[in-house]
């Protein structure tokens, strides 16, 4: 295991601690104009999110409507049901449905929740997921931003794990805390993103990012901070 990854895991609860946990529950508020740009403005708001920490599976319950979204990577399926259990939409092999899409292509409701589900799950299990079978990590050249120098971990994921991009960059401060992520979501025409951690909390022995701002990334890797396409904020976090 790379020295940087060891430091990061220790700063974020330790590998043994992560292995002993199964569930993550939180109220997650999703904001920003991105959801409307993709044709689904009504998904803005707060979901009760239940995530499995040992396999890629989530359940989102939208506050207000009671709409339930279940995503299961092993089954390769997203289902959306109304509060009364009526099936609204279902999508099998969701990743394949984005073939040929650009950043301007609008999404169906199931496609939107597929994106939200796999992405949210990733954010909740990092950096633990970096130790999973088939995941490859390598420290690369450090990055200096606003007078701080961050160490950078390049992480390559196997096809068995759905994520934004096969290889993503993670930036860590001197304490081993995540400050930024870079990726180019394949489902959104590989549009480059700089994803920042703006707040965090200690929960049950783990350091959990609680506020995220996701920006467009320029060609020189600097972020466009003039607007925030996606905002994510966590509260009422429970981990067991």
Secondary structure by P-SEA (a helix, b strand, c coil): ccaaaaaaaaacccaaaaaaccbbbbbccccccccccccccccccccbbbbbcccccbbbbbccccbbbbbbccccbbbbbcccccccccccccccccccccccccccaaaaaaaaaaaaaaaaacccccccccbbbbbcbbbbcccbbbbbbbbbbcccccccccbbbbbbcccccccbbbbbcccccccbbbbbbcccccccccccccbbbbbbbccccccccccccbbbbbcccccc
